[in-house]
Amino acid sequence: MTENIDLNNPELYLNRELSLLEFNWRVLQQALDTKVPLLERLNYLCISSTNLDEFFEVRVAGLIQQVEIGDPYLEADQISAQEALKLINTRAHELVEEQYQVLNDVLLPELNAEGISVLPRASWTEQQTEWLRNYFLEEVAPVLSPMGLDSAHPFPRLLNKSLNFIISLIGKDAFGRNRGYAILQAPRALPRVIELPEEFRKQGEYKFVFLSSIIHAYAEDLFYGMKIKGCYQFRVTRNSDLAIDTEETSDLLLAISDELAQRNYGDEVRLEITHNCPEDMVEFLRQQCGMHQDNVYLVNGPVNLSRIQAVCSLVERHDLKFKPFTQGRPSGLTANSDVFAAIRKQDILLHHPYQSFTPVIDFLKQAASDPCVLAIKQTLYRTGAKSPIVDALVAAAHAGKEVTVVIELRARFDEAANVELASRLQQAAVHVVYGIVGYKTHAKMLLILRRENNKLRHYTHLGTGNYHRNTSRLYTDYGLLSSDKQLGEDVAHLFVQLTSLGKIPKMHKMLHAPFTLHDGLINLIEREITHAKAGNPAHIIVKVNSLVEPEMIQAFYRASMAGVKVELIIRGMCCLKPGIEGLSDNITVRSIIGRFLEHTRVFYFANNGEQEVWAGSADLMKRNLLRRVETCFPIETKKLKQRIIDDITLYCNDNTQAWCLMADGRYQRVEQPEGAELISAQTTLLEQLSTNC
């Protein structure tokens, strides 16, 4: 009977956009988790707001464009762009309403109980009012440019996600004319959260005022001789995806630089207005912004929740934040150790953020000053021009090494930083290329060629995450340091392809997109299916950020139908429906939402007792598997392989930070049976690895 299931049936797939919204909902639920420190809960609320901003800037903006050009933009679920926008409208409004309920009804009262207050205008004392008025006159008013609207002062072009106010006026202006509306834009240079000085608070207390409250209180000073009838904040979100025709441009760096100047003025995709704004003013703003009613959001609070994140950094209350920790180091890579000697001895696996990223930086620094090192080659996706990684590459070039860097200029929202990075490296005489036209270079790899005993030796670092020191303290990622000859040759071949654009010889060990990774992973799944059909134990565990690609989902469905146990740990989007009888009843999907952003991509196959573990840079999405340069590499050292198996088994057993996906696309928090041992994968790994091991 199961053989008759049509795996192309759209009812077997969840919508990717709605799945992404569900991930954001899970992040929001962290703000309600009383086991999480209070200021961290506020931080989760802000992250959910930032995530939603990007969702509209990219995903909703793309769907609107598809509707405008008449492209149905069908995914495996066969939901059209128009239908998807309607579903998004319903779920996103629910999500936004819950965000403000969490802020107003939960977090602000709890913060107030801890002596951390955001003061509404009605509660300002006489002394506070005087100080805030002076603050407005001295720090705010001089940089504001209010704009009364008329034929000579048309509705302004508003900066993406900027704080704005629409003001209704009564009375005549300086030229004897009755005024209607004015627009006031708050420059980004102004802080959105202002801390009151110590004289207005008791010891240990913190008192804040939103910039919007100050502007509301004193905006009338900007319109001398007129009265303000109403002042209401609003914000416009715009399409922020860069539109670059890579086939038409002869200089990608220049094209991206030009396009970045226009990013803040893309098409409008969302309008947020404070909830008490009169209907006629809401309608005026909607028409001026060309906004469909569905994309108008009336909010009960500041229109940009993410800016409240400033409170978390301004308040020095360690008891209300996550306990700090010291990142560990593998025993062979202590400070000042010879990284090359350690890698020659054995492969080394780093697990961030539990273990430090510093050994990778040390690896590059030692290579830069080592006279035996001839060449360094590295890919950079999200790094930043002021990174110690970049400092080491510049130092290596100055020392006469052959340094080649493949920079992906089109890393979304990091394009400006990558343009600056490319310029800095080029000034240091580094060979810089920008990847492959039409294929983003998302692989994370570093190759160092060193002459030893009159022969060249390959040293490699392969990772699941970016070469970014800051995110390595926030994201979970694996990094493999190895001097394996065949693995090094594979990396060398891939770098040659990225620079020469030529075909690549057959890889010894690695799988790489867009050539062998997609089919290679499916073949590994099919091998597990063969074992199951032969009556042998078969088991797959996959941990990635997203699972969207239809053929990969179908392979998991086939595995389930053959009796393979499939455990999927998917942080974000998942379009597979688990738990359907006869189809996916052998599949479980769980998402871990905790202190750190889960970012590792690993694949485990039982292989009839000959266990295989792979790690890589790619998620299971069309773009990663078919339209990007990605790497996937085997973990072959027995000890390291077992470490990863133990790690992902821990995630499969997590009962404190795990959510299980239901077939309807919603998630349920995993509940601990009464008396059961509490298991947190992140907490356990922090205890195991955040000291030298």
Buried (B, 14 or more C-beta within 10 A) or exposed (E): EEEEBEBEEEEBBBBBBBBBBBBBBBBBBBBBBEEBBBBBBBBBBBBBBBBBBBBBBBBBBBBBBBBEEEEEBBBBBBBBBEBBBEBBBEBBBEBBBBBBBBBEEBBBEBBEEBBBBBBEEEEBEEEBEEBBBEBBEEBBBEEBEBBBBEEEEEBBEBBBBBBBBBBBBEEEBEEEEEBBBBBBBBEEEBBBBBBBEEEBBEEEEBBBBBBBBBBBBBBBBBBEEBEBBBBBBBBBBBBBBBEBEBEEBEEBBEBBBEBEEEBBBBEBBBBBBBEEBEEEBBEBBBEBBEBBEBBBBBBBBBBBBBBBBBBBEBBEBEEBBBEEBEBBBBEBBEEEBBBBEBBBEBBBBBBBBBBBBBBBBBBBBBBBEBEEBBBBBBBBBBBBBEBBBBBBBBBBBEBEBBBBBBBBBBBEBBBBBBBBBBEBBBEBEBBBBBBBEEBBBBBBBBBBBBEEEEEEBBBBBBBBBBBBBEBBBEBBBBBBBBBBEEBBBBBBBBBBBBEEEEEBEEBEBBBBBBBBBBEBBBEBBBBBBEBBEEEEBBBBBBBBBBBBBBBBBBBBBBBBBBBBBBBBBBBBBBBBBBBBEEBBEBBBBBBBBBBBBBBBBBBBBBBBEEBBBBBBBBBBBBBBBBBBBBBBBBBBBEEBBEBBBEBBEBBBBBBBBBBBBEBEBEBEBBEEEEEEEEBBBBBBBBEBBBBEE
